[in-house]
């Protein structure tokens, strides 16, 4: 019997000592077992690194940056050190449901996709994302917003490598730029109509740096080749 493919889950964290253990444990406890978890501490000044080391899991591989270099470059470091055929994202303040990786991997193989995301529940809320916009074609959605919740991404490593990994010219909105690149290259990406992720929207990059995120969003949007799709 052919062995199940290795999935490399990549997590970058900066000063999130209260939430990082729950995020990592949500991956350790996945029903899909052939997983490696690559975590990079991006120059934290609190006890984040101590919390990561205290998990003492053989699945977790720890990397550290001497100073804070940002999410984009940190993710690329992890991808370059990964061994899996698939790359999965997990944000340091979010929670993946136990069946997330297994569900997404089955879906990506069944439909021969390059990448897949899922819908998510907002933590401490009844709000679900994406909402009604989920039912519109992705190529139209990206004109107005990023329909992909970054932490839910599962992508074939070769597809990500073919894109040149994350664009390091984008300190913010690197996930939106990656999605634009995927669509421009006519790669196949879908979002599963299942809620496999609990999303935090309090005190994170998206909420704390809205202006910067918007500026990089508009910069990335200029690369979108809508009429060539």
NORRAUR-V923317 format. One record per residue. RES is the residue in one small letter. SS is DSSP state (a for helix, b for strand, c for the rest). BURIAL is # if it has 24 or more other C-alpha atoms within 12 Angstrom, else .. Layout:
res->{RES,RES}
ss->{SS,SS}
burial->{BURIAL,BURIAL}
This chain:
res->{x,x,x,x,x,x,x,x,x,x,x,x,x,x,x,x,x,x,x,x,x,x,x,x,x,x,x,x,x,x,x,x,x,x,x,x,x,x,x,x,x,x,x,x,x,x,x,x,x,x,x,x,x,x,x,x,x,x,x,x,x,x,x,x,x,x,x,x,x,x,x,x,x,x,x,x,x,x,x,x,x,x,x,x,x,x,x,x,x,x,x,x,x,x,x,x,x,x,x,x,x,x,x,x,x,x,x,x,x,x,x,x,x,x,x,x,x,x,x,x,x,x,x,x,x,x,x,x,x,x,x,x,x,x,x,x,x,x,x,x,x,x,x,x,x,x,x,x,x,x,x,x,x,x,x,x,x,x,x,x,x,x,x,x,x,x,x,x,x,x,x,x,x,x,x,x,x,x,x,x,x,x,x,x,x,x,x,x,x,x,x,x,x,x,x,x,x,x,x,x,x,x,x,x,x,x,x,x,x,x,x,x,x,x,x,x,x,x,x,x,x,x,x,x,x,x,x,x,x}
ss->{c,c,c,c,c,c,b,b,b,b,b,b,b,c,c,c,c,c,c,a,a,a,a,a,a,a,a,a,c,c,c,c,c,c,b,b,b,b,b,b,b,b,c,c,c,c,c,a,a,a,a,a,a,a,c,c,c,c,c,b,b,b,b,b,b,c,c,c,c,c,a,a,a,a,a,a,a,a,a,a,a,c,c,c,c,b,b,b,b,c,c,c,c,c,b,b,c,c,c,a,a,a,a,a,a,a,a,a,a,a,c,c,c,c,b,b,b,b,b,b,b,b,c,c,c,c,c,b,b,c,c,a,a,a,a,c,c,a,a,a,a,c,c,c,c,c,c,c,c,a,a,a,c,b,b,b,a,a,a,a,a,a,a,c,c,c,c,c,c,c,c,c,c,a,a,a,a,a,a,a,a,a,a,a,c,c,c,c,b,b,b,b,b,b,b,b,b,b,b,c,c,c,c,c,a,a,a,a,c,a,a,a,a,a,a,a,a,a,a,a,a,c,c,c,c,a,a,a,c}
burial->{.,.,.,.,.,#,#,#,#,#,#,#,#,#,#,#,#,.,#,#,#,#,#,#,#,#,#,#,#,#,.,#,.,#,#,#,#,#,#,#,#,#,#,#,.,.,.,#,#,.,#,#,#,.,#,.,.,.,#,#,#,#,#,#,#,.,.,.,#,#,#,#,#,#,#,#,#,#,#,.,.,#,#,#,#,#,#,#,#,#,#,#,#,#,#,#,#,#,#,#,#,#,#,#,#,.,#,#,.,.,.,.,#,#,#,#,#,#,#,#,#,#,.,.,.,.,.,#,#,#,.,.,.,#,.,.,.,#,#,.,#,#,#,.,#,#,#,#,#,#,#,#,#,#,#,#,#,.,#,#,.,.,#,.,#,#,#,.,.,#,#,#,#,#,#,#,#,#,#,#,#,#,#,#,.,.,#,#,#,#,#,#,.,#,#,#,#,#,#,#,#,.,.,.,#,#,.,.,.,.,.,.,#,#,.,#,#,#,.,#,#,.,#,#,.,.,.,.,.}
